[in-house]
Amino acid sequence: MIEKYGDDDFYAVSIEPGVNHIINFCEVASKNLNQNYVQLKSFIESTEIDEVIVMGHSIMGVDFPYYLEVIVPALIGCRWKFYWHSNMDQDDIKAFINQFPLKNYTTVKW
């Protein structure tokens, strides 16, 4: 894209920096799941956790692999508390609970 607008001063001063900021944000905001597993496992193993609170979280979306591969296997015996705000949240929570054999959980409207 830069080659196409390389001689355009307006592009160089206003558009290109904006595009670069968006690209940088996407890189920072994107989750590299595999890169985070080691830190997440280490945190869970080094901390005494007796309750898992899930609030405002994409448990059946982008964060599901964390739950599937790390969090639930390590913390399945804990108390789980799911906060929900919308019908979609409730649907996700129900799907999550059906996916895993959680025995000790509550749901709370907030």
N, C-alpha and C positions, 0 to 999 in steps of 0.2 A: 504494500500500500504506500509506503514511503516513497518508493521509486516513482509512482504515478504522480504524487503531489510534491515531490522534492523541491521544486522551484517555487512553490506557492508559499509566500511568507505567512499568510493567514493560517494555512494549514499547520505550518511549522510552529507557530506561536500559540494557536488555540486548540486545534483539533488533535494533533499528535500527542500533546501532553495529556489531554483528556483520555484518549484511547489507552495510553500507557498506564494511567492511573487505574482504569478499569481492568486492564490485563493484570496489573500487580495485585489488585484487590481479589480477583478471581483466583490467583495463585495462592494467596494467603488464606482465603476463605474456603478453599477446597480441602476436603479431608483426604489424606493419604492413610487409609485404614491400616495397612500393614505397618506403616511407620509408627503408628500410635499404639499398636498392640503391646509392644514391649513395655512402654511406660504405664499403660493401663494395668497390665498384669502385675507389674512391680508395685504399683500403688495399692491394688487390691490385696496383694499378698502381705504387704507391710503394714496394713491398717486393720484394726479390729472393727469390722462392719457388722452391725446387727439389723440394720434397716436400710432398704433401698427406696428412695423417694424419686418418683418420676413425675416431672412437671414441665410442661411446655417443650416436649421432646418428641422427635420423630422416631418413635420406637419401632414402627413398622416401615419406616422409610430408610433414609440414608444411614441412620444409626443402628438399624437392625443387625448388621453383621457384628457390631460390638457386643450386643446382647447375646446373640447366637453363639459366638465363638469364645467370648471372654467373661462377660458379666454374669450371665445366668449360670453357666457351669460352676463358677466360683462362689456365687451367692444365692444359689437356689434355696437354701435352707433359711435364709433371712426373712424378716417381715418385709413385704413390699407394699408401698402406698403409691397409688396412681392418682394424680390430680387431673381432672378433665374440665374442659370449658365448653366444648361444643359436641354435637352428636358425632361428628367425625372423630373427635378424641375418644369418645366412648367406644366407637366401632373399632378403633385401633387397639384400645386396651383389651377389648373382648377377644380380638384376633390374637393379640400377644399372649393372653392368658390361655387361650386354646392351644397355642403353639407349644407352651412349656407347662410342665406339671407343677405350677406354683400352688402351694397348699395354704400359705399364710399371706393373704393380700386383702387390701381394702381399696375402694375407689372413693374419691372425695370430689365434690363439685366445688369449683372456685371461680 
